[in-house]
Amino acid sequence: MEYNLNNYPNDYPNNANNNRREPPGKERGGFVSGLLTGVLLSLLAVCCVYSGIRFYRIYQERIENQAVQADNGGESLVNDMTMSKLQVIEETISKYYYQEDVDTQTLVDGMYDGVIAALGDPYSTYYTEADLSALMEQTEGIYYGIGAYVGMDTQTGLAHISGVIEDTPAQAAGLRDGDVIYMVDDKPMQGLELSEVVGNIKGVEGTLVHLTIYREGEKDYLEFDVERKKIESPTVTHEMYDGGIGYIQITEFDDVTVDQFTEAMAVLRGQGMKGLILDLRANPGGNLSAVVEIAQQLLPKGLIVYTEDRDGNRTEYSCDGTKRFDKPLVVLVNGYSASASEILAGAIKDYGIGKLIGTTTFGKGIVQRVISLSDGTALKLTVSSYFTPNGNNIHGIGVEPDEIYEFDGERYYDDGYDNQLEHAKEVVAGEIE
């Protein structure tokens, strides 16, 4: 017999005192109902426990995030207050600014750039997509420009010519090391980032760029019209002088520099090199990896350089010593020798395998890292300090040469006589057996 539970209320009146036995279907239904209720209550209890644990973890994460923000000096940059104020600023500009054609993307890029500029670090920069492309082009050693290296004086905030490549428009126009770039195409360069100054100088091949230059010793500004051309930057040049004295100049440490240096060393060795002059004057630096690979062709076994980040994490770069340079070596440096060039000069000095001649180097003992963002832009941030093998951090100090020997610029530009180079030849010649 089958039982339909819906029929039971009519057959069995509701009487609490009625002593009766429930029909088989009723008993089975009560058992199942109780079982289901028990299971549901158990699941509810488990859910309550899980939810409690989950809410506790969220609470803990929120407390930890607040603690991190407190350690970093305050709340996150992106919050309701800053977003609200940014909207007010945008509305105020739209309502009151005297020019109507304000480019929104320019304002957005300026906002991002301003956040990085607020760090107060002249070496940290926000790169737009165009800026990043130009940077990659530069490190590859090929670009469209005038053939001059441009550096930035962090004290004055002014860009200057830190080196001129031979047989380029810059050399033909008469630009010199140390020329301060006052204006580009009649646009003042004061207050701009180095990448912005370089971006104004570069341009379409065959076009002219007008430079207004301040040169020490001149009574007035100098004006130059320089044609832009495709520049394949020879970061390494070499020459053999009388007496078996080899000469290698490294103007920058780019991706192409290691192979160029290796080739120059091979050529000079093949010509019977007995001693070497390594010219790092006006070398603004470049890739850490490039200078490490070059140092591995010169230094004895041991540490080349090490870096430390803000948490004290240390990264070491070493040399196996199999290619140690064992002949007389002089390294020429000056106040424009910076960053990677100081790593190489500092290591050579610490190991005592060469003599540094010239003037104290620039003093940039910090390392930057380019961090790409998902939208094609990037940040260049200072991420660590570097130390010479003896543990010296030269940031703001520079590498002191073994012999101070000032450069005679007047004689060089008047007669083409490089007094520092000629003195280096004498020193190497005196050490050749």
C-alpha positions as CSV (number, residue, x, y, z in Angstrom):
1,M,0.0,0.0,0.0
2,E,1.2,3.4,-0.9
3,Y,0.7,6.4,1.4
4,N,0.1,10.0,0.3
5,L,1.2,12.2,3.2
6,N,-1.2,14.9,2.1
7,N,-4.1,12.7,3.1
8,Y,-3.1,12.1,6.7
9,P,-4.4,15.3,8.3
10,N,-8.0,14.4,7.3
11,D,-7.8,10.8,8.5
12,Y,-6.1,11.5,11.8
13,P,-7.5,14.5,13.7
14,N,-5.1,16.7,15.6
15,N,-5.4,15.4,19.2
16,A,-2.4,15.6,21.5
17,N,-4.0,13.0,23.8
18,N,-4.8,10.6,21.1
19,N,-2.6,7.5,21.8
20,R,-2.0,6.1,18.3
21,R,0.7,4.6,16.2
22,E,1.7,6.6,13.1
23,P,1.3,4.9,9.8
24,P,4.5,3.6,8.2
25,G,4.8,6.4,5.7
26,K,4.5,9.0,8.5
27,E,7.3,7.5,10.5
28,R,9.6,7.3,7.4
29,G,8.7,10.9,6.5
30,G,9.5,12.1,10.0
31,F,12.9,10.4,10.0
32,V,13.9,11.8,6.6
33,S,12.7,15.3,7.6
34,G,14.7,15.1,10.8
35,L,17.7,13.9,9.0
36,L,17.5,16.7,6.4
37,T,17.0,19.2,9.2
38,G,20.1,17.9,10.9
39,V,22.2,18.1,7.8
40,L,21.0,21.6,7.0
41,L,21.8,22.8,10.6
42,S,25.3,21.2,10.3
43,L,25.9,22.9,7.0
44,L,24.7,26.2,8.5
45,A,27.1,25.8,11.4
46,V,30.0,25.0,9.0
47,C,29.1,28.1,6.9
48,C,29.0,30.2,10.0
49,V,32.4,29.0,11.1
50,Y,33.9,29.5,7.6
51,S,32.4,32.9,7.3
52,G,33.7,33.9,10.6
53,I,37.2,32.7,9.7
54,R,36.9,34.5,6.4
55,F,35.7,37.8,7.9
56,Y,38.5,37.5,10.5
57,R,41.1,37.1,7.8
58,I,39.8,40.1,5.8
59,Y,39.8,42.1,9.0
60,Q,43.4,41.0,9.7
61,E,44.5,41.9,6.1
62,R,42.8,45.3,6.5
63,I,44.7,45.9,9.7
64,E,47.9,44.8,8.1
65,N,47.4,47.1,5.1
66,Q,46.7,50.0,7.4
67,A,49.9,49.2,9.3
68,V,51.9,49.1,6.0
69,Q,50.3,52.4,4.9
70,A,51.2,53.9,8.3
71,D,54.8,52.7,7.9
72,N,54.9,54.3,4.4
73,G,53.8,57.7,5.9
74,G,50.1,57.6,5.3
75,E,47.2,56.3,3.3
76,S,47.3,55.1,-0.3
77,L,47.5,57.8,-3.0
78,V,44.3,56.5,-4.5
79,N,41.4,57.1,-2.1
80,D,38.1,58.8,-2.0
81,M,39.6,62.1,-0.9
82,T,42.3,62.3,-3.6
83,M,39.9,61.2,-6.4
84,S,37.4,63.8,-5.2
85,K,40.0,66.6,-5.2
86,L,41.3,65.5,-8.6
87,Q,37.8,65.9,-10.0
88,V,37.5,69.3,-8.4
89,I,40.8,70.4,-10.0
90,E,39.7,69.1,-13.4
91,E,36.4,71.0,-13.1
92,T,38.2,74.2,-12.0
93,I,40.6,74.0,-14.9
94,S,37.7,73.4,-17.3
95,K,35.8,76.4,-15.9
96,Y,38.6,79.0,-15.3
97,Y,41.7,78.2,-17.3
98,Y,42.1,80.8,-20.1
99,Q,42.9,78.3,-22.8
100,E,40.1,76.0,-23.9
101,D,42.1,73.5,-25.9
102,V,43.7,71.7,-23.0
103,D,44.8,68.2,-24.0
104,T,43.5,65.7,-21.4
105,Q,46.2,63.1,-22.1
106,T,48.9,65.7,-21.5
107,L,47.3,66.4,-18.1
108,V,47.1,62.7,-17.3
109,D,50.7,62.2,-18.2
110,G,51.6,65.2,-16.1
111,M,49.8,63.8,-13.2
112,Y,51.7,60.5,-13.4
113,D,55.0,62.3,-13.9
114,G,54.2,64.6,-10.9
115,V,53.9,61.6,-8.6
116,I,57.4,60.4,-9.5
117,A,58.8,63.9,-9.4
118,A,57.5,64.2,-5.9
119,L,60.0,61.6,-4.8
120,G,62.6,64.3,-5.2
121,D,64.9,61.8,-7.0
122,P,66.3,63.3,-10.3
123,Y,67.0,59.7,-11.6
124,S,63.4,58.4,-11.2
125,T,61.2,59.1,-14.2
126,Y,57.8,58.3,-15.6
127,Y,58.0,57.2,-19.3
128,T,55.1,57.6,-21.8
129,E,55.0,55.0,-24.6
130,A,57.0,57.4,-26.8
131,D,59.5,58.1,-24.0
132,L,60.0,54.3,-23.5
133,S,60.5,53.7,-27.2
134,A,63.1,56.4,-27.3
135,L,64.9,54.9,-24.3
136,M,65.0,51.5,-25.8
137,E,66.3,53.0,-29.1
138,Q,69.1,54.8,-27.2
139,T,70.2,51.7,-25.3
140,E,70.4,49.8,-28.6
141,G,73.0,52.3,-29.8
142,I,71.0,53.6,-32.9
143,Y,68.9,56.7,-33.0
144,Y,68.0,59.8,-35.1
145,G,69.7,62.9,-33.7
146,I,72.8,65.1,-33.9
147,G,75.5,62.8,-32.5
148,A,76.0,64.2,-29.1
149,Y,75.7,62.7,-25.6
150,V,73.5,64.7,-23.3
151,G,73.8,64.7,-19.5
152,M,72.1,66.5,-16.6
153,D,73.7,68.6,-13.9
154,T,71.5,67.6,-10.9
155,Q,72.6,70.7,-8.9
156,T,71.6,73.3,-11.5
157,G,69.0,71.2,-13.3
158,L,70.5,72.1,-16.7
159,A,71.3,69.7,-19.5
160,H,74.7,69.8,-21.1
161,I,76.7,68.2,-23.9
162,S,78.7,65.4,-22.2
163,G,80.3,64.1,-25.3
164,V,80.4,64.5,-29.1
165,I,80.7,61.6,-31.5
166,E,83.2,61.9,-34.3
167,D,82.0,62.5,-37.8
168,T,78.5,63.5,-36.8
169,P,76.5,66.7,-37.3
170,A,77.2,67.8,-33.7
171,Q,81.0,67.7,-34.3
172,A,80.6,69.4,-37.7
173,A,78.5,72.2,-36.1
174,G,81.2,72.8,-33.4
175,L,79.4,71.6,-30.3
176,R,81.7,70.9,-27.4
177,D,81.8,68.9,-24.2
178,G,80.3,71.0,-21.3
179,D,78.1,73.2,-23.5
180,V,75.0,74.0,-21.5
181,I,71.8,73.5,-23.5
182,Y,69.8,76.7,-22.8
183,M,67.1,76.4,-25.5
184,V,66.0,73.9,-28.2
185,D,64.1,75.5,-31.1
186,D,63.7,78.6,-29.0
187,K,62.0,76.6,-26.2
188,P,63.7,76.9,-22.8
189,M,65.0,73.6,-21.4
190,Q,65.1,74.7,-17.7
191,G,63.1,72.4,-15.4
192,L,62.7,69.6,-18.0
193,E,63.7,66.0,-17.4
194,L,66.8,64.7,-19.3
195,S,64.5,62.5,-21.5
196,E,62.4,65.6,-22.4
197,V,65.5,67.6,-23.5
198,V,66.8,64.6,-25.5
199,G,63.3,64.2,-27.0
200,N,63.3,67.8,-28.2
201,I,66.8,67.4,-29.8
202,K,65.9,64.2,-31.7
203,G,63.6,64.2,-34.6
204,V,63.0,63.3,-38.2
205,E,66.1,62.6,-40.3
206,G,67.1,65.5,-42.4
207,T,65.4,68.2,-40.3
208,L,67.2,71.0,-38.5
209,V,67.2,71.6,-34.7
210,H,68.2,75.0,-33.4
211,L,70.2,75.0,-30.2
212,T,70.9,78.0,-28.0
213,I,74.1,77.1,-26.0
214,Y,75.8,78.7,-23.0
215,R,79.6,78.1,-23.2
216,E,81.9,79.0,-20.3
217,G,84.1,81.9,-21.3
218,E,81.8,83.3,-24.0
219,K,80.1,86.7,-23.5
220,D,76.8,85.7,-25.1
221,Y,74.8,82.7,-26.0
222,L,75.9,80.7,-29.0
223,E,73.4,79.6,-31.7
224,F,73.7,76.4,-33.7
225,D,71.5,74.9,-36.5
226,V,72.3,71.2,-36.5
227,E,70.9,68.6,-39.0
228,R,69.4,65.4,-37.6
229,K,70.8,62.2,-39.1
230,K,70.7,58.5,-38.3
231,I,73.4,57.9,-35.7
232,E,74.9,54.5,-35.2
233,S,76.6,55.2,-31.9
234,P,80.1,53.9,-31.8
235,T,80.4,53.5,-28.1
236,V,83.9,52.2,-28.3
237,T,86.8,53.6,-30.4
238,H,90.4,52.3,-30.3
239,E,93.9,53.2,-31.6
240,M,97.4,52.0,-31.3
241,Y,100.1,54.6,-30.4
242,D,103.9,54.3,-30.7
243,G,105.6,52.0,-28.3
244,G,102.8,49.5,-28.2
245,I,100.5,51.7,-26.2
246,G,96.9,50.8,-26.9
247,Y,94.0,53.2,-26.5
248,I,90.3,52.4,-25.9
249,Q,87.6,55.0,-25.4
250,I,84.2,54.0,-24.1
251,T,81.7,56.8,-24.4
252,E,78.7,54.9,-23.0
253,F,77.7,51.4,-21.8
254,D,74.9,50.3,-24.2
255,D,73.8,46.9,-25.5
256,V,76.4,47.2,-28.3
257,T,79.3,48.2,-26.1
258,V,80.4,44.7,-24.9
259,D,81.0,43.4,-28.5
260,Q,82.7,46.6,-29.6
261,F,85.0,46.5,-26.6
262,T,85.8,42.8,-27.1
263,E,86.7,43.5,-30.7
264,A,88.8,46.5,-29.8
265,M,90.8,44.5,-27.3
266,A,91.3,41.7,-29.9
267,V,92.6,44.1,-32.5
268,L,95.0,45.8,-30.1
269,R,96.4,42.5,-28.8
270,G,96.9,41.4,-32.4
271,Q,98.9,44.6,-33.0
272,G,101.2,43.8,-30.1
273,M,99.7,45.9,-27.3
274,K,102.1,46.4,-24.4
275,G,100.0,48.7,-22.3
276,L,96.6,50.3,-22.3
277,I,94.9,53.6,-21.8
278,L,91.2,53.3,-21.0
279,D,89.4,56.6,-21.6
280,L,86.2,56.9,-19.5
281,R,86.1,60.7,-19.6
282,A,82.6,62.1,-20.2
283,N,81.1,58.6,-20.0
284,P,77.7,59.1,-18.4
285,G,77.2,55.4,-17.6
286,G,74.6,53.0,-19.0
287,N,73.7,49.3,-18.5
288,L,75.0,47.6,-15.4
289,S,75.2,44.3,-17.3
290,A,77.4,45.8,-20.0
291,V,79.9,47.3,-17.5
292,V,80.1,44.0,-15.6
293,E,80.8,42.0,-18.8
294,I,83.6,44.5,-19.7
295,A,85.0,44.4,-16.2
296,Q,85.2,40.6,-16.5
297,Q,87.7,41.1,-19.3
298,L,90.0,43.2,-17.2
299,L,89.8,42.3,-13.5
300,P,91.3,39.5,-11.3
301,K,89.1,36.9,-9.7
302,G,86.7,38.5,-7.1
303,L,84.0,41.0,-6.7
304,I,83.3,43.6,-9.3
305,V,80.5,45.5,-7.6
306,Y,77.6,44.7,-5.3
307,T,74.2,46.4,-4.8
308,E,72.0,46.7,-1.8
309,D,68.3,47.6,-1.8
310,R,66.3,49.4,0.9
311,D,65.8,46.2,2.8
312,G,69.5,45.3,2.8
313,N,69.2,42.6,0.2
314,R,72.6,42.3,-1.5
315,T,73.3,41.2,-5.1
316,E,76.9,40.5,-6.1
317,Y,78.6,40.6,-9.5
318,S,81.9,38.8,-9.7
319,C,84.7,37.9,-12.1
320,D,86.5,34.6,-12.5
321,G,89.8,36.3,-13.3
322,T,90.5,34.2,-16.4
323,K,90.9,37.3,-18.6
324,R,92.8,39.5,-16.2
325,F,94.6,42.3,-17.9
326,D,98.2,42.0,-16.8
327,K,99.9,44.9,-18.6
328,P,100.3,48.6,-17.6
329,L,96.9,50.3,-17.4
330,V,95.9,53.9,-17.1
331,V,92.3,55.0,-16.7
332,L,91.3,58.6,-17.7
333,V,88.3,60.0,-15.8
334,N,86.7,63.4,-15.2
335,G,83.7,65.0,-13.6
336,Y,81.4,63.7,-16.3
337,S,82.4,60.1,-15.7
338,A,79.4,58.7,-13.9
339,S,77.5,55.6,-12.8
340,A,78.7,52.5,-14.8
341,S,82.0,54.2,-15.7
342,E,82.5,54.8,-12.0
343,I,81.8,51.1,-11.3
344,L,84.6,50.1,-13.7
345,A,87.0,52.8,-12.5
346,G,86.3,52.1,-8.8
347,A,86.9,48.4,-9.3
348,I,90.2,48.9,-11.1
349,K,91.3,51.3,-8.4
350,D,90.3,48.9,-5.6
351,Y,92.3,46.0,-7.1
352,G,95.2,48.3,-7.9
353,I,95.6,46.9,-11.5
354,G,95.7,50.4,-13.0
355,K,96.3,54.0,-12.3
356,L,93.4,56.6,-12.4
357,I,94.4,60.0,-13.9
358,G,92.3,63.1,-14.3
359,T,89.7,64.7,-11.9
360,T,87.2,63.3,-9.5
361,T,84.3,61.5,-11.1
362,F,80.6,62.6,-10.9
363,G,79.5,60.5,-7.9
364,K,76.4,58.6,-9.0
365,G,76.4,55.5,-6.8
366,I,72.8,54.4,-7.2
367,V,71.1,52.0,-9.6
368,Q,67.9,52.5,-11.6
369,R,65.5,49.9,-12.9
370,V,63.0,50.3,-15.7
371,I,59.7,48.7,-14.7
372,S,57.2,48.3,-17.6
373,L,53.5,48.8,-17.0
374,S,50.7,47.0,-18.7
375,D,49.6,50.0,-20.8
376,G,53.0,50.4,-22.6
377,T,54.3,53.1,-20.3
378,A,57.0,52.5,-17.7
379,L,58.7,53.8,-14.5
380,K,62.4,54.2,-14.0
381,L,63.0,54.0,-10.3
382,T,66.1,54.1,-8.1
383,V,66.1,50.6,-6.5
384,S,69.5,50.2,-4.9
385,S,72.9,51.6,-4.1
386,Y,76.1,50.1,-5.4
387,F,79.4,49.6,-3.7
388,T,82.9,49.0,-5.0
389,P,84.8,45.8,-4.2
390,N,86.2,47.5,-1.0
391,G,82.7,48.5,0.1
392,N,82.8,52.1,-0.9
393,N,79.6,53.9,-1.9
394,I,80.7,56.8,-4.0
395,H,77.3,58.5,-4.3
396,G,77.7,62.2,-4.0
397,I,81.4,61.7,-3.5
398,G,82.9,60.3,-6.7
399,V,86.0,58.2,-7.3
400,E,89.2,60.1,-6.5
401,P,91.9,59.6,-9.1
402,D,95.3,58.3,-8.1
403,E,96.7,61.4,-9.8
404,I,94.8,64.7,-10.2
405,Y,95.6,66.1,-13.6
406,E,93.4,68.9,-14.9
407,F,92.3,69.1,-18.5
408,D,93.5,72.1,-20.6
409,G,90.4,72.8,-22.6
410,E,91.7,76.0,-24.2
411,R,94.7,74.2,-25.6
412,Y,92.6,71.3,-26.8
413,Y,90.1,73.4,-28.7
414,D,92.7,75.8,-30.0
415,D,95.4,73.3,-31.0
416,G,93.8,69.8,-30.6
417,Y,96.3,68.9,-27.9
418,D,94.9,66.6,-25.3
419,N,97.2,67.1,-22.3
420,Q,95.6,64.4,-20.2
421,L,96.0,61.8,-22.9
422,E,99.6,62.8,-23.6
423,H,100.4,62.5,-19.9
424,A,98.7,59.1,-19.8
425,K,101.0,57.9,-22.7
426,E,104.0,59.0,-20.7
427,V,102.9,57.1,-17.6
428,V,102.2,53.9,-19.5
429,A,105.4,54.1,-21.5
430,G,107.3,54.4,-18.2
431,E,105.7,51.2,-16.9
432,I,106.3,49.1,-20.0
433,E,109.3,46.8,-19.4
